[in-house]
Amino acid sequence: MIVLFNKPFQVLCQFTPKEGKATLADYIAVPAVYPAGRLDYDSEGLLVLTDDGRLQAQIADPRHKLPKTYLAQVEGELTAEAIRQLQKGVLLKDGLTRPATAAQIPEPTWLWPRTPPIRYRAAIPTSWLELTITEGRNRQVRRMTAAVGFPTLRLIRTRIGHWALDGLAVGQVNVLTP
């Protein structure tokens, strides 16, 4: 079984309760499924869960190079040079990232409002970026955008392999049967 979940901002990717923090148990009532990979507490969007251990490992293991697509709202006006750097690979403290697919996009009109909203600064513009990576280092997208000079303010994963949000509302679960 596969469960698609649109994880809200500030929800932990675990079922075990943690005092004062929302977890997957607050949203998902499907028994015996586990996340195939993680999504940071302060990131939003698609999380795939499954009851199949082999599938879980295949989705999460970077050796399989399953593409993951994110929308990132970044601080500042993106430059063509920053996009080129993301496409070539970015040098992080733990090494060079694989090349990514990166493009500046207009602000998505379908996107739900975040609660709480990102900080607003009238003097500092923001830009939107669509980024697809094929590895899964800790906080990788945030570190990549910061490394090219554009810190991430909001991060939403929209796709993992062939699974996508496709209109799944924030906090909503979709159970797929084989």
GUDRENSE-547382 format. One record per residue (C-alpha): x, y, z. Coordinates in nm, 4 decimals, always signed. Layout:
! GUDRENSE-547382
+----------+----------+----------+
:        x :        y :        z :
+----------+----------+----------+
:        X :        Y :        Z :
...
+----------+----------+----------+
This chain:
! GUDRENSE-547382
+----------+----------+----------+
:        x :        y :        z :
+----------+----------+----------+
:  +0.0000 :  +0.0000 :  +0.0000 :
:  +0.1139 :  +0.3548 :  -0.0735 :
:  -0.0075 :  +0.6633 :  +0.1092 :
:  +0.0473 :  +1.0125 :  -0.0287 :
:  +0.0357 :  +1.2908 :  +0.2298 :
:  +0.0564 :  +1.6673 :  +0.1855 :
:  +0.2572 :  +1.7484 :  +0.4976 :
:  +0.1804 :  +2.0848 :  +0.6541 :
:  +0.4480 :  +2.3232 :  +0.7816 :
:  +0.5817 :  +2.2295 :  +1.1275 :
:  +0.4771 :  +1.8637 :  +1.1341 :
:  +0.7384 :  +1.6053 :  +1.2342 :
:  +0.7898 :  +1.3116 :  +0.9939 :
:  +0.7332 :  +1.0533 :  +1.2660 :
:  +0.4393 :  +0.8865 :  +1.4355 :
:  +0.5925 :  +0.8906 :  +1.7838 :
:  +0.4496 :  +1.1796 :  +1.9883 :
:  +0.6836 :  +1.4643 :  +2.0763 :
:  +0.5637 :  +1.7152 :  +2.3325 :
:  +0.4223 :  +2.0292 :  +2.1780 :
:  +0.4821 :  +1.9247 :  +1.8156 :
:  +0.2429 :  +1.7843 :  +1.5583 :
:  +0.3375 :  +1.4472 :  +1.4083 :
:  +0.2130 :  +1.2210 :  +1.1298 :
:  -0.0137 :  +1.0518 :  +1.3869 :
:  -0.2196 :  +1.3726 :  +1.4006 :
:  -0.3069 :  +1.3318 :  +1.0303 :
:  -0.2642 :  +0.9703 :  +0.9180 :
:  -0.4881 :  +0.6954 :  +1.0572 :
:  -0.3634 :  +0.4222 :  +0.8223 :
:  -0.1969 :  +0.1461 :  +1.0299 :
:  +0.1540 :  +0.0076 :  +0.9738 :
:  +0.2804 :  +0.2573 :  +0.7158 :
:  +0.6131 :  +0.4336 :  +0.7424 :
:  +0.7629 :  +0.7353 :  +0.5647 :
:  +0.9803 :  +0.6585 :  +0.2625 :
:  +1.2283 :  +0.9363 :  +0.3288 :
:  +1.1830 :  +1.2478 :  +0.5327 :
:  +1.0679 :  +1.6041 :  +0.4937 :
:  +1.2014 :  +1.8611 :  +0.7393 :
:  +0.9796 :  +1.9995 :  +1.0148 :
:  +0.9816 :  +2.3405 :  +0.8452 :
:  +0.9210 :  +2.2069 :  +0.4921 :
:  +0.5849 :  +2.1255 :  +0.3348 :
:  +0.4432 :  +1.9041 :  +0.0661 :
:  +0.4528 :  +1.5503 :  -0.0605 :
:  +0.5479 :  +1.2652 :  +0.1680 :
:  +0.5160 :  +0.9053 :  +0.0489 :
:  +0.4457 :  +0.6370 :  +0.3103 :
:  +0.4222 :  +0.2627 :  +0.2588 :
:  +0.3823 :  -0.0684 :  +0.4388 :
:  +0.6337 :  -0.2325 :  +0.1995 :
:  +0.9859 :  -0.2252 :  +0.3449 :
:  +1.1588 :  -0.2913 :  +0.0114 :
:  +0.9656 :  -0.0126 :  -0.1592 :
:  +1.0365 :  +0.2204 :  +0.1328 :
:  +1.4100 :  +0.1556 :  +0.0981 :
:  +1.3993 :  +0.1975 :  -0.2797 :
:  +1.2242 :  +0.5352 :  -0.2536 :
:  +1.4495 :  +0.6661 :  +0.0224 :
:  +1.7886 :  +0.5300 :  -0.0931 :
:  +1.9879 :  +0.7900 :  -0.2916 :
:  +2.1488 :  +0.5105 :  -0.4996 :
:  +1.8208 :  +0.4778 :  -0.6905 :
:  +1.8372 :  +0.8473 :  -0.7892 :
:  +1.4589 :  +0.8901 :  -0.7657 :
:  +1.3954 :  +1.2512 :  -0.8700 :
:  +1.2362 :  +1.4806 :  -0.6123 :
:  +1.0898 :  +1.8138 :  -0.7207 :
:  +1.0594 :  +2.1147 :  -0.4932 :
:  +0.9253 :  +2.4672 :  -0.5134 :
:  +1.1391 :  +2.7086 :  -0.3166 :
:  +1.0573 :  +3.0670 :  -0.2327 :
:  +1.3944 :  +3.2339 :  -0.1919 :
:  +1.5085 :  +3.5672 :  -0.0617 :
:  +1.6170 :  +3.8071 :  -0.3357 :
:  +1.5885 :  +3.8306 :  -0.7136 :
:  +1.7228 :  +3.5056 :  -0.8620 :
:  +1.9991 :  +3.5420 :  -1.1180 :
:  +2.0752 :  +3.3378 :  -1.4271 :
:  +2.4174 :  +3.2596 :  -1.2755 :
:  +2.2580 :  +3.1111 :  -0.9610 :
:  +2.0322 :  +2.8927 :  -1.1784 :
:  +2.3377 :  +2.7762 :  -1.3809 :
:  +2.5248 :  +2.6879 :  -1.0591 :
:  +2.2290 :  +2.4804 :  -0.9341 :
:  +2.2134 :  +2.3038 :  -1.2713 :
:  +2.5857 :  +2.2191 :  -1.2663 :
:  +2.6033 :  +2.1122 :  -0.9010 :
:  +2.6828 :  +2.3129 :  -0.5903 :
:  +2.9790 :  +2.2623 :  -0.3595 :
:  +2.8525 :  +2.2037 :  -0.0040 :
:  +3.0503 :  +2.1129 :  +0.3093 :
:  +2.9749 :  +1.7443 :  +0.2407 :
:  +3.0818 :  +1.7608 :  -0.1253 :
:  +2.9554 :  +1.8560 :  -0.4684 :
:  +2.5854 :  +1.7934 :  -0.5332 :
:  +2.4693 :  +1.6136 :  -0.8444 :
:  +2.3486 :  +1.8438 :  -1.1216 :
:  +1.9880 :  +1.9541 :  -1.0671 :
:  +1.7103 :  +2.0698 :  -1.2934 :
:  +1.6455 :  +2.4304 :  -1.1936 :
:  +1.4275 :  +2.7087 :  -1.3302 :
:  +1.2869 :  +3.0338 :  -1.2012 :
:  +0.9052 :  +3.0259 :  -1.2039 :
:  +0.6271 :  +3.2706 :  -1.1237 :
:  +0.4670 :  +3.2391 :  -0.7810 :
:  +0.2305 :  +2.9387 :  -0.8017 :
:  -0.1328 :  +3.0531 :  -0.7962 :
:  -0.2552 :  +2.7153 :  -0.6673 :
:  -0.0394 :  +2.7202 :  -0.3555 :
:  -0.2093 :  +2.7209 :  -0.0149 :
:  -0.1226 :  +2.9940 :  +0.2356 :
:  +0.1329 :  +2.8866 :  +0.4943 :
:  +0.0439 :  +2.9116 :  +0.8615 :
:  +0.2235 :  +3.1051 :  +0.9933 :
:  +0.3166 :  +3.2996 :  +0.6795 :
:  +0.6821 :  +3.3614 :  +0.5910 :
:  +0.8297 :  +3.6849 :  +0.7176 :
:  +0.7532 :  +3.9783 :  +0.4916 :
:  +1.0127 :  +4.2451 :  +0.4190 :
:  +0.9019 :  +4.5244 :  +0.1894 :
:  +1.2606 :  +4.6143 :  +0.0950 :
:  +1.3665 :  +4.2575 :  +0.0091 :
:  +1.1971 :  +4.0865 :  -0.2873 :
:  +1.1492 :  +3.7102 :  -0.3148 :
:  +1.1668 :  +3.4730 :  -0.6114 :
:  +1.0315 :  +3.1236 :  -0.6814 :
:  +1.2424 :  +2.8356 :  -0.8041 :
:  +1.1499 :  +2.4866 :  -0.9217 :
:  +1.4313 :  +2.2454 :  -0.8423 :
:  +1.4582 :  +1.8706 :  -0.9094 :
:  +1.7330 :  +1.6751 :  -0.7355 :
:  +1.8283 :  +1.3065 :  -0.7497 :
:  +1.9873 :  +1.2709 :  -0.4093 :
:  +1.8641 :  +1.3363 :  -0.0587 :
:  +2.1220 :  +1.4932 :  +0.1667 :
:  +2.0127 :  +1.6536 :  +0.4923 :
:  +1.8428 :  +1.9895 :  +0.4193 :
:  +1.9988 :  +1.9758 :  +0.0714 :
:  +1.7732 :  +2.2178 :  -0.1169 :
:  +1.8018 :  +2.4807 :  +0.1563 :
:  +2.1802 :  +2.4436 :  +0.1623 :
:  +2.2028 :  +2.4592 :  -0.2186 :
:  +1.9998 :  +2.7800 :  -0.2496 :
:  +2.1959 :  +2.9409 :  +0.0351 :
:  +2.5261 :  +2.8391 :  -0.1290 :
:  +2.4321 :  +3.0288 :  -0.4458 :
:  +2.3278 :  +3.3363 :  -0.2451 :
:  +1.9506 :  +3.2908 :  -0.2160 :
:  +1.8337 :  +3.1569 :  +0.1233 :
:  +1.5133 :  +2.9517 :  +0.1146 :
:  +1.2157 :  +3.1058 :  +0.2935 :
:  +0.9563 :  +2.8417 :  +0.2048 :
:  +1.0067 :  +2.4901 :  +0.0673 :
:  +0.7367 :  +2.2639 :  -0.0787 :
:  +0.8041 :  +1.9188 :  -0.2253 :
:  +0.5651 :  +1.8583 :  -0.5154 :
:  +0.6867 :  +1.5291 :  -0.6632 :
:  +0.8777 :  +1.2111 :  -0.5754 :
:  +0.9397 :  +0.9936 :  -0.8812 :
:  +0.6002 :  +0.9542 :  -1.0512 :
:  +0.3966 :  +1.0474 :  -0.7397 :
:  +0.2821 :  +1.4087 :  -0.7216 :
:  +0.0720 :  +1.6364 :  -0.5040 :
:  -0.1816 :  +1.6752 :  -0.7892 :
:  -0.4349 :  +1.8825 :  -0.5976 :
:  -0.3901 :  +1.7044 :  -0.2631 :
:  -0.4893 :  +1.9681 :  -0.0065 :
:  -0.2545 :  +2.0506 :  +0.2790 :
:  -0.2982 :  +1.7906 :  +0.5563 :
:  -0.4865 :  +1.5551 :  +0.3207 :
:  -0.4091 :  +1.1843 :  +0.2756 :
:  -0.4592 :  +0.9765 :  -0.0399 :
:  -0.4372 :  +0.5965 :  -0.0009 :
:  -0.3384 :  +0.4210 :  -0.3239 :
:  -0.4158 :  +0.0539 :  -0.3625 :
:  -0.2093 :  -0.1689 :  -0.5904 :
+----------+----------+----------+
